[in-house]
Amino acid sequence: MWIMLNNAFLSIVENRNNKDELLVRARIEGDIERVFPEADSFQDEQADYKYRAYVLRKEVEKVIASKVSEINYGNFKGSISPEDRSRHDAYLRVWSEMYKTQK
């Protein structure tokens, strides 16, 4: 699952070795910690997502649900900090590509 927050982009998949945990992955340093401050993150230089952390499934569920309840904007791209221009531009490219699939 991809999670695009206004301050973090995460890819979340199951931990194949422990079904009670999920593997939270990020491409940008600090994204995991912004969402899961207690996570013990690590780097894997060989992986497609360099930044990683194993997080209990129940914690991921709780935190992501809380992010939904915290939505307070009418335009997602407009909610991204102006200082985070590279994130905004990357999300805009994703938005544009997905817009092309709309029929």
Secondary structure as the mmCIF struct_conf table of DSSP 4:
data_model
#
loop_
_struct_conf.conf_type_id
_struct_conf.id
_struct_conf.beg_label_comp_id
_struct_conf.beg_label_asym_id
_struct_conf.beg_label_seq_id
_struct_conf.end_label_comp_id
_struct_conf.end_label_asym_id
_struct_conf.end_label_seq_id
STRN STRN1 TRP A 2 LEU A 5
TURN_TY1_P TURN_TY1_P1 ASN A 6 ASN A 7
STRN STRN2 ALA A 8 GLU A 14
TURN_TY1_P TURN_TY1_P2 ARG A 16 ASN A 17
TURN_TY1_P TURN_TY1_P3 LYS A 19 ASP A 20
STRN STRN3 GLU A 21 ALA A 26
BEND BEND1 ARG A 27 ILE A 28
TURN_TY1_P TURN_TY1_P4 GLU A 29 GLY A 30
HELX_RH_AL_P HELX_RH_AL_P1 ASP A 31 VAL A 35
TURN_TY1_P TURN_TY1_P5 PRO A 37 GLU A 38
STRN STRN4 PHE A 42 GLN A 43
TURN_TY1_P TURN_TY1_P6 GLU A 45 GLN A 46
BEND BEND2 ALA A 47 TYR A 49
STRN STRN5 TYR A 51 LEU A 56
HELX_RH_AL_P HELX_RH_AL_P2 ARG A 57 SER A 69
TURN_TY1_P TURN_TY1_P7 GLU A 70 GLU A 70
BEND BEND3 GLY A 74 GLY A 74
TURN_TY1_P TURN_TY1_P8 PHE A 76 PHE A 76
HELX_RH_3T_P HELX_RH_3T_P1 LYS A 77 SER A 79
BEND BEND4 ILE A 80 ILE A 80
TURN_TY1_P TURN_TY1_P9 PRO A 82 GLU A 83
HELX_RH_AL_P HELX_RH_AL_P3 ARG A 85 THR A 101
#
